[in-house]
Amino acid sequence: MALTSAALALPGASASADTAGGSIDFSARHQRIDGFGVSEAFQRAAVIHGLNGLSAEKGDEIVKLLFSTKDGAGLSMLRLGIGSSTDEVYDHMKTIAPTAPASPDDPLTYEWDGNDGGQVWLAQQAKKYGVKRFIADAWSAPGYMKTTGSDANGGSLCGVVGTDCASGDWRTAYGKYLAQYVKFYQQEGIRITDLNFTNEPDWKATYASMLSTPEQAVDAVKVIGPVLRAEAPGTKLYCCDSFGWDQGKAYAAAVAADPAAEKEVGAYSAHGYASAPTSPLIDSPKPVWMSEWAGSGVWPSQWDDGTNSAGLAWAENIHTTLADADASAFLFWLGASIGNTGALIRMDGDSYAASTRLRAMAAYSRFIRPGAVRVDAASGDDAVLASAYRNKDGSDVAVLINTSTEPTTADLALKAAKGHQATAYLTNGDNDVAAVDGLAHVSDGHLTAKVPARSVVTVVLAQGSR
């Protein structure tokens, strides 16, 4: 399955329901959009690169589907998993400092294979497609830096408030460890722009994981942040990737309330598992990222089957995250994976298939580019979800989701629009982000768009004559 942009006929479009009146005000600005992305941690990048028999040609096709703005989703962020495990079962998360020094004050001994579970290669490929935002996230500090002495099954970083480790305070050493990871990627031609020292600090996993309360996260930020600034300048710390959006509010609030911690953090983050992003994470001028979320591991997925793996469900999730939770970024969990997967793409030996979830992502990510700004948008119809954006190049974008089982026509009054030449792209069970002639037009200061039932219509307004 490939993302296409061929002109298609639209059966039944003329039999629209009542026209809905709404508006888009491009002068009413909200959050900046940093981008859309995925991760390929846990050796999934290596699978794309042929670990399980996928040919180089098909691996390149998957990379194109993920990152090309012409033939794919145009994703603009790649989230890297910072290794921590010394267990062979998790060799893809292998630590870059496997041997504990005599004390936290002694230098760490590093090992680097230039591969990092295939993530180096994938980052280099993504960079060729114009990706500039590479964010790195550590599932755990090395076991010898933790209260449990193990990478897996939780445990806390020694030295944060509430811990008492005989081995000492490892916060500064952990900061240097993270900075070295950035340096290793620099030597491979990849600049890690953002880094988080913890992943889901409120969820204990049987694999690499590290627990932290909001108070402990603040304590860690105040030590790790200055070390990262000194040793890996240009890489910003973000925090804290809670496993749920509502749960993440406590972490963001704690960091924001401490001036020393707040100045070290460039963005706040949380995931969508325990609770979905339906309201702002925090009232802050700093960006907020929905940095990981996925549905059930179900394959194949339908566009509209009522499950949390359906493409339409993910289009709605993206809308709510951007328009209601004011997030600046939306990162799906895995771009491509194996088995009964909830990823965007499924790999099986030397074959692969794209899910309808990839379509849903592309309906946003291909057209809303880094640096865009979300603006006011309302459809005037409870069944139609509307959001709109202005890109840095001056193009205007509106995304309309018809949640009804009947087609409709959206009539949106435009204010301060720069673009007046409309190109519409249809995404649903039959159309894969396909350009459709006659689906939308601008006249007399109004955007009129036909939106089929249970579908997404993305309208790009290019500058030109009225």
N, C-alpha and C positions, 0 to 999 in steps of 0.2 A: 504494500500500500504506500503510495507516494502522495505528498501534498501537491495539489495541482492548482492552477489558476486559469483553467480553460473557461470560455464563455459557455454557459449552459442555459437551456430553456427552463422555465419555472412553471411546471404544470400547476394549475389551480391558483396561481397568484392573483388572477383577476377576480376570483371569488373571495375577496377579502372581507373580514368582518368590519365593523364600524371603525372609522378612522379615530385614532387617539391623539389628543392634542397635548403637547408638552413643550419643553424649551431646553436649549443649551446656551449657557452664557460663558463664552470663552474668556471674559474679563474677570470672572469670579474664580480665583485660583485656590487650589488646595495643595496637596502634597506633591513633591517631586517624585517621579518614578525612577528608581535606580535600575530596575531590570527584572527579568524573569530567568529562572534557571533550574538546574538539577544537580544531583550528585551522582558520581559513579564510584563511591567508596566500596569497601568490602569486595575488592577485586573485580567489580563489574567492569571497570575500565579495561582490565586485562582481558576480559571475555570479549569485549568489542575488538580488542587488538589480536584476537585469535587464540586465546588460551584454551577454549573448548572446541576449536575447529572452524570458527568463522573465518572465511577467506578475507584477505586484505581488501578486496574490492567491496565486499558487503560491509565490512567494518567501516570503510570510507563512506558508504551510503548511509549508514546509521549516523555517523558524525554529521553528514550533510543534513539529514532529517532533523537533527537536534539544533544545529547552529546556523544553517544557511538562511538568510532572510529572503532568498529567492525561491529555493526549493524545499525549505523546511520551516521549522518553528521560529528560527531566528533568535534562539535563546542567547542571552547576553551575560549570564553569570554562571560560573562553575564552582560548586562547593566541594572542596577537597577534604578528605578525612585524614587527620593527622594520626599516624600510627602510634600505638602504645603497647600492643600486646607482644609478649615474648613466648606465648603459647603457639605451637605449630598449627593448631586448629585455626588460629587467627593470624596466620603468617602474613596475610594481606594487610594487617594493621601493625606490622612489625615496627618496633620502636627504633628510633635513630640513636638511642643511647641505652643499650641493653645492660650495661654493667654499672652497678652502683659504685660511686666513689666512696672513699672512707668516711667522708662527711659532706654535708651540703655546701661547704665552703671550698671543697676541692673541685678542680675542673672535671667536666663530663667528658667521656670518651665517645666520640660519635662514629656511626657507621652509615654510609649512604650508598645505595645501589643504583641511583640514577633512574630508577623505575617507579618506585613507590606504588606497587600494585597496579601498574598501568596508568596511574594518574598523571605522571609526567608527560607521557606520550599524548594522552587525551587533551591535556592543557595546551600542549603545543599545537595540536590540530585545531582546537577551539580558537586559539589565538589567530590562526590563519583565516578564520571566518570573522575576525574583527572583535572577538571577545576580549574585553579589557578588565573585567571585574572577576578576579579570582579570590574567593574567600576560603579560608581554612578553618577547620573546627576539630578540636581534640576531644575524643570520646573519654579519654582518661590520661592522667599523668602516668609515667612509668610506675610500676607497682612499688618500687623501693622508695618512692616519694610520698606514699599514702599510708593512712592509718592501718590498713589491712595488709599491706605488703604485697598486694596482688592488683593486677590490672582490672580483673573482672570482679563482678558482684559488689559494685559500689565502693564504699570507703571514701574518705575525705583526704584532701591535700594537707599534708603535715605543715603546720604553722599557722593555718587560719584559726580564727577565734573558735574556742571550744575543742581544740585538739591538743593532745599532749603526747608527742612522739619521742621516744628515746633517741631516735636517729637525728632529731633536730628539726629546724624550720627549712622547708624545701621550696618556699614560694619564689625566692629569687632564682634559685637553680632552675625551677620550672620555667620561669620567664626566659632564661637564657636558652633552655631547650627549645622553646617555641620560636625564639628569634633565629636559632640555628636552622630550623626547618625552613624559615623564610629565606635564609641565605642559600640553602641547598637549591631551592627553586630558582633563585636568582641566577645561579650558575648554569641552570638549564634553560635560561631565557624567559622565565616566567616571573612576573612581579605579583606577589601575593598582596592584594590591596587591603584586605581585612582579615582579622584573625580573632577567634574565640577560644578561650582556654577550657571551655566546658561544653558538653552536649547533654541536654536533658538532665540537669543536676538534681531534679526531683523524681527521677525514676531509676530504680536499681535493676540493671540488666545482668544476665548471667555471663555476658561477654564484657568487653572493655566498657567500663562505666565508672563515673565518679560523682558522688553525692555532694551537694552543697546547699545550705540554707541561703536565703537572701542576704543575711548578715555576713555569712562566710564568703559569698560571692563579692560583696563590697570589699571585704578584707583582702581578697585575692587580687581584685582589680587594682587596688591602690599600690600593690607591690609589682605586679606583672606589667601594668601599664607603663611605668617609667622605664623598666628594663627593656621593653619592646621598643619604646621611642628611642632609647639610646643605642640599642644594638641592631635594630631593623627599622631605621627611619623610613617613613613613607607608608608603613603598614599600620592601619588603625585597628584598635581593639574594639570589638563589639560584644554584646552580652544580652541574654544569657541562655537562649535556646531552651527554655522550659518546655516540657512535653505537652503543655496545653496553653492556649492563648490567655484564658482567665488566670491560670496559675502563674503565667509569666508576668502578670501585672505587678505582683509583689516584688519580683526581682528588679524590674525596671524602676519601680517607685523607690526601692531601697538605694539603688545606684544614684538615681537623680537627687535623692535627699542628702547625699554626702558630697560636698563640693570637691573633695580631693579625688573621689572616684568618678564623679560626673565628668570632670575635665579629661579623663583618660579614655572615655568611651565615645566612639563616633557614631554608633547606631545601637538601637535596642532590638532584640529579636525574641521570637517564641515560635513554637510549633502549633499544629492544629489538631493534635490527636485527642487529648483529654477534653478539650473544649475548642470549638471553632472560633475563628476571628469574626466577630459580629459587631464589635465596638472598639474604639481606639485603645491600644495597649497602654498608652501614657500620653499626657498632654505635654509635648516637648517639641522644640524646633528641630530636634535631631530626627533622622529617618528611623522608621520602624520596619523591620523585615519579618515576613512570614517565611521562616527559613527552612521548614520541612513539614510535609504533609503528604499523605497518600491514603487511598482507600484500601479495601480488603484485597488480599491476593487472589484475584479472580481473573481467569483467562479462558476464552476471550471475553471482552466486554462489549455490550451493545451501547448505542448512542443514548437510548432512553428506555432502560429496563427497570427503573425505580431503585436501583442499588447505588451504593456509594462508590461504585467503580465505573459508573456510566459517564460517558463524555459530557452529556448535558449537565449532570450533577456537578462536574468539575468546572464547567463554564460558570455555573451559578456560584460555586465556591470562590472562584477568582473575582467575580463581580463583588461579592460581599466583602471579601478581604480588602479590595481596593476602595470601594465606594462607601462601605459602612465602617470598616476598621481602620481606614486611612493608612494602609500599609504602603510602603514605597517599593517593596519587592515581594515577589511570589516565587518560591522555590519548591517545586515538586521533589519528592524524595528521589527515586531512581529514574533516570532517563531511560535506560535499557537494562533489563535483567533477564533472569532465566526461570524456568518452571512455571508454576501457577502464580503468576506475578501480577501485582497491581501497578507495575511500572508503565511508562509511556510506550515502550517498545519491548517486545519479547524476543529473545534470542534462543535458538535451539539448534545446536550443531552448526551447520553451515547455512542456516536459514534464519529469517527474522520476519516479524510482522509488527505493524504499527497499530496502536489502539486508538479508539475514538477519543481517549483522553489527550492524545497528542494533538488531535484536531482542535480540541477545546483550548489548549494552551496556545496553539498557533494563531487562533482567532484574535488573541490579545498580543502575544509576544512578537509576532512578525511585524506588527504595525505600530505598536506603542514602544518607542525606543528609549534607551537610557537618556535621562535628562528631560523627558517629557513632564508635563504638569497636568494633574487631573483638574478638571473644571466642573462647574455646576451642570448637572444634567437631570432632567426629570421627564419621563415618558408621558405622563398624564394618564397612564393606564396601569392599574395594579398588576396586570398580568405581564407587563413588559418591563424588564430591568434595563435601565439605561445608565451608561457612564460615558464620559467624553474626556479627551486629552488633547493637549497641544504639544507637538514635538518641537525639538530645538530647530529643525529645519523649516518651521512655520506651517507644516501640514497639520490639519486637524483630523481627529479620529473620533468616531462615535461607535460604541458597541451596544447592540440591542439584543436582548434575549427574550424571546416570546415563550413564556412558560405555559401558555394556554394550549389546548388541543385544537384551537381554531386559528386560522391565519388572521392577521390584522395588518393595518397600515398605520405607521407612526408618523405623525405630523408634528415636527419640532421647530418652533420658532428659534431662529439663530440670532445671537447677539455677539458682536465683535468677532465674527468668524473671518478668518483670512482666506479660507478656501471656499470655492463655489463650484468646483467641478467634482462631482461625486462618482466614486468607484466603489461598488458594493461587493462584498465577499460573503458567500453563504456557507454556513457550517451546520450540518445535521447528519442524520444517518446515511443519506445518499450523496451528500456534497462535502468535499474535503477542502475547505477554505477556498472555494471556487469563485472566481470573478463571474458575476452574472449581469449581463446587460439589461438595463431598464429597471433594475431592482430599486434604485434610489436616484433622486435628482434634487437639485436646489432651484427654487423659484420664489421670487418675491420675499426673500429673506426667510424661507422655510425649507427645512430638509424633510422630504417625504420619502419614506422607506417602506417597502412591502416586507413583512416579516412572517414567513411561513410558520405554521404551528410547530412548537417544540424545537425551535431553531435559533441559531445565532447569526445575526447580520452585522458585519463590521464594515463601516462606511469610512472611506478615506476622502477628505475634502482637500484637494490640491488647489493651489493658488492659480487663478486664471480669470477670464472674463466672466461676468455674471450671466 
